[in-house]
Amino acid sequence: MSAVLRVPTLVLRGMEADDLSAVMEIERAAYAFPWSEGIFRDCMRVGYGCLVYQQDGVIQAYGVMSVAAGDCHILNLCVGPQEQGRGVGRRVLAKMLDLARSLDADTAILEVRPSNRRAVSLYQSEGFNEAGRRKRYYPAGKGREDALIFAKSL
């Protein structure tokens, strides 16, 4: 008797209001200073590109970006802590950049904490280059943390 190989169902789709409880659970688990549910609702309301990545019906990651005047600004890309390091963030990022290109963006920009080494490594490996620094941009346990500004031509 041969073994049956079960292939997981992977879906990347637009974020909906019904997704927010799962998104907030990941946001709170991944970040010491998470976005509020209201921020996500506002992003969806104004038409930002809001995506969720799910496997077998369970949301594992999400991304939020705005596209205007030829620029894509990646505002949030988050992978649940238990899924980090498995290529999920890379897949979501690739889909976000594809969507940005389809909306005629020619540059992608984002901010990232220098202390988030896994994210910095991902962005660098995907062709983003450091373009600057925003001093004291992020809240931190003891004061504020700078943000690295990364950019990539699309």
C-alpha positions as CSV (number, residue, x, y, z in Angstrom):
1,M,0.0,0.0,0.0
2,S,1.4,3.4,-0.9
3,A,1.4,6.3,1.4
4,V,-0.8,9.3,0.7
5,L,1.1,12.6,0.7
6,R,-1.0,15.5,2.0
7,V,-0.1,18.8,0.4
8,P,-1.2,21.8,2.4
9,T,-3.5,24.4,0.9
10,L,-1.7,27.7,0.7
11,V,-3.6,30.9,-0.1
12,L,-2.6,34.6,-0.4
13,R,-5.6,36.8,-0.6
14,G,-6.9,40.2,0.4
15,M,-7.4,40.9,4.1
16,E,-11.0,41.2,5.2
17,A,-12.6,42.5,8.4
18,D,-13.3,39.0,9.6
19,D,-9.5,38.3,9.5
20,L,-8.6,41.0,12.1
21,S,-8.8,38.8,15.2
22,A,-6.3,36.4,13.7
23,V,-4.2,39.2,12.4
24,M,-4.2,40.9,15.8
25,E,-3.2,37.7,17.5
26,I,-0.1,37.4,15.3
27,E,0.6,41.2,15.6
28,R,0.6,41.0,19.4
29,A,2.7,37.8,19.4
30,A,5.3,39.2,17.0
31,Y,5.7,42.8,18.2
32,A,6.3,44.4,21.6
33,F,4.6,47.6,20.2
34,P,1.8,46.2,17.9
35,W,-0.5,48.1,15.6
36,S,-4.0,48.6,16.9
37,E,-7.0,46.9,15.2
38,G,-8.1,50.5,14.3
39,I,-4.9,51.0,12.2
40,F,-5.6,47.8,10.2
41,R,-9.3,48.9,9.7
42,D,-8.2,52.3,8.5
43,C,-5.7,50.7,6.1
44,M,-8.4,48.6,4.6
45,R,-10.9,51.5,4.5
46,V,-8.6,53.7,2.5
47,G,-7.7,51.0,0.0
48,Y,-4.2,50.0,1.0
49,G,-3.0,46.7,-0.3
50,C,-3.7,44.4,2.7
51,L,-3.0,40.7,2.3
52,V,-3.1,37.6,4.4
53,Y,-1.3,34.4,3.9
54,Q,-3.0,31.3,5.1
55,Q,-2.3,27.6,5.2
56,D,-5.2,25.2,5.5
57,G,-7.4,28.0,6.5
58,V,-5.2,29.4,9.3
59,I,-3.7,32.9,8.8
60,Q,0.1,32.7,9.3
61,A,1.2,36.1,8.0
62,Y,0.0,39.4,6.5
63,G,1.2,42.5,4.8
64,V,0.1,46.1,4.3
65,M,1.3,48.6,1.7
66,S,0.3,51.8,0.1
67,V,1.0,52.6,-3.5
68,A,1.0,56.2,-4.8
69,A,3.0,58.4,-7.2
70,G,5.1,55.5,-8.4
71,D,6.2,54.4,-4.9
72,C,5.2,51.3,-2.9
73,H,5.5,51.8,0.8
74,I,5.5,48.6,2.7
75,L,4.0,49.5,6.0
76,N,3.8,46.2,7.8
77,L,4.9,42.7,6.9
78,C,4.5,40.2,9.7
79,V,4.9,36.4,10.0
80,G,3.6,34.6,13.1
81,P,6.5,33.7,15.4
82,Q,6.0,29.9,14.9
83,E,6.3,30.3,11.1
84,Q,9.3,32.6,10.9
85,G,12.3,31.2,9.1
86,R,10.3,29.0,6.7
87,G,10.1,31.3,3.7
88,V,6.6,32.7,4.5
89,G,7.8,36.3,4.7
90,R,9.6,35.9,1.4
91,R,6.5,34.7,-0.3
92,V,4.3,37.5,1.1
93,L,6.9,40.1,0.2
94,A,7.2,38.8,-3.4
95,K,3.4,38.9,-3.8
96,M,3.3,42.5,-2.4
97,L,6.0,43.6,-4.8
98,D,4.2,41.9,-7.8
99,L,1.0,43.8,-6.8
100,A,3.0,47.1,-6.5
101,R,4.4,46.5,-10.0
102,S,0.9,45.9,-11.4
103,L,-0.1,49.3,-9.9
104,D,2.8,50.9,-11.8
105,A,5.1,51.4,-8.8
106,D,8.8,51.7,-9.7
107,T,10.3,51.8,-6.2
108,A,9.5,50.0,-3.0
109,I,10.5,51.5,0.3
110,L,10.1,50.4,3.9
111,E,11.4,51.0,7.4
112,V,12.7,48.2,9.6
113,R,14.2,48.1,13.1
114,P,18.0,47.4,13.0
115,S,17.4,45.0,15.9
116,N,15.1,42.9,13.7
117,R,18.0,41.0,12.1
118,R,15.8,38.4,10.4
119,A,13.8,41.0,8.6
120,V,16.9,43.0,7.7
121,S,18.5,39.9,6.2
122,L,15.3,39.1,4.2
123,Y,15.1,42.5,2.7
124,Q,18.8,42.6,1.8
125,S,18.6,39.1,0.2
126,E,15.6,40.4,-1.9
127,G,17.6,43.3,-3.3
128,F,16.7,46.1,-0.9
129,N,19.5,48.6,-0.1
130,E,19.8,50.8,2.9
131,A,18.8,54.3,1.8
132,G,18.8,56.2,5.1
133,R,17.9,56.2,8.8
134,R,15.0,57.7,10.7
135,K,16.2,58.7,14.2
136,R,14.1,57.5,17.1
137,Y,11.3,56.2,14.8
138,Y,10.1,53.2,16.8
139,P,9.0,53.0,20.4
140,A,11.3,50.7,22.4
141,G,11.6,49.3,25.9
142,K,14.0,52.1,26.9
143,G,13.1,55.1,24.8
144,R,13.1,54.9,21.0
145,E,14.9,52.9,18.3
146,D,16.0,54.2,14.9
147,A,14.6,52.8,11.7
148,L,16.6,51.7,8.7
149,I,15.0,52.9,5.5
150,F,15.4,50.3,2.7
151,A,14.6,50.9,-1.0
152,K,14.4,48.7,-4.1
153,S,13.8,49.5,-7.7
154,L,11.0,47.5,-9.2
